[in-house]
Structure formats: structure tokens, C-alpha cells
Amino acid sequence: MTDGKVEEIGRTYFLNHIWDYTTHHQFAYKDSVPAVIDFWATWCVPCKRLSPLLSRLAEKYKGKIRFFKVNYVTEQQLSKDLGIEALPTLYIIPAKGLPQQIVGPKLEDVEPMIQKLLR
């Protein structure tokens, strides 16, 4: 994975590097760096608005927060397993603690949410 970029991932990467929910039913994050995962689709207009902002934030918080994106259409099993039902959805994972899902975030609210990951 490239720091400072929003990397596209799928279910296999998620299970191997983020949380293997098939063996650990309680959330067990496999990394020590907070992460933001953007669930998106090509047909989703709000997703297209969010994408450039996440790219800028990935560069700004390089080395402090990892940014990923998951294509909702091609990764339907992962989306279903995590209960992603609307787009865009940000799956925000702190270094310690439980993840939270933010459905349809307002652009002006995204960076303050991300800054909370660093506290």
C-alpha cells in the first residue's frame, strides 16, 4: 500500500489486513494506524464529490491515517457482511476501539471526523 494515497481494496485485503470477521466475530483491528474506508460506486454522484476530498486528506495525513476505498458493486459480499446499505459510507477505524459507519457524510464534516482519529 502507498502512504498518502487512497488505495482500492477488496474483501481479501480487508480480511488479511484490517479485520478477519470470519474468525473474530468481535472487532479486532489488525493494524495500529487509524483507517478510513470509503464504500463507493461509479453511479453514486455523492461518492464522486467525496473522492477528491479523500485524496487530498490522504496526502495531508500521510503516515498518520490510512485511506482505502471499496467498490460497493464489485465487493458486494464485503459490503453485505459489514452492513453497508447506502452510499457513500465511510467506515472509520480508530487505532483502538470500535469502528463507526458514517452514511452520506457532509463534505465539511469529513476532516473533523478524521482529526478525531488522531486524538
N, C-alpha and C positions, 0 to 999 in steps of 0.2 A: 504494500500500500504506500501511496505517496502522500507525505505530510503536506498540508496546505492545499489539498485538492479534495473535491467531493468524489469519492470512489464508488462506482457501481458494484453492488454485491448481491448475492443470491442466498438461497436457503443454506447451501453447503457451507459457505463462508460464515454465515450467521451462526450456524451450529458449531463450527470449529473454533471460531474466534470471539464470539460475543456471548452466546448462551445456548447450551445444548439442552433445550427444554424437553427433549425426548428421554433424557436420563435424569435430569434435575428438574423436577416439577416446580420447585421454588426457585425464584430468580437467583442465579449465581453468575455474575458478570465475570468474564474470563480476562479482563484487561484492567489496568489501573488508571487509564486515561479516559476521561468522560467522552461520550459519543452522542452524536445527533444523527438519526437515520430518517431520511426523507422518503416516505412512501408516495409515489407519484405515478402518473400515466401520461402518455403523449397527448391524449384527448382532453386532459384536465387543464383548463385555462388558468385557474389559480395556481396550479403547480408550476406552470410556465413563468408566472410572475415571481414565485418564490425562489426558483432555481438560481437566478443571478445573484440574489442576496446571499444565499447559502454559499455560493462560490466565493464571494467577497469575504464572508465570515470565516470560511475555511482558511483562506490566506491570512487573515488578520489574527486568528487564533492558532496558527500553525504551531505544532508541538505541544499545545495545551488541550485541544479538543479534536477528536477525530470526527470527520464528516463522511457519511455514506448516503447512498440513495438506493432504493429498491423499486424496481418496476413492478407495480401492482398487477399488471396484466400477465407478465411472464413469470412472476413469482406468486401465483395465486395460493399455493399451499402455505408458504410462509405468512402471507397476508392473513389468510384464514386462521392459521394457528395462533397468531398474535392478536386476533380480533380486530384487524384493520377493516373498517367498513365504509369509510368516507375518505375522500382525498381533497387536498393534501393532508397527510397526517405526519407529524413529527414524533418520532419515538426517541425520547430524550433519556439518556442513561448517565446518571452521576457516577463518579468513581466508586462511591459507596452508597448503598441504599437501593431503592426500587426505581425502575423506570416509570416514566409517565408518558401518556399519549396526549398530544395536543392536536385537535382536529381543526383544520381550517384556520391556522393562526393568522392574525393580522400582521402584516409586514413590520409595522412599527413595534410590535411586541416580541419579535423573534430574538433580537440581540439581547434585550434584558433577560429573557428566559435562558439564553446561552450563558450570559455572565453569571447567573446563579450557579451554574455547574462548577465554576471556579472558586466558589466560596466555601 
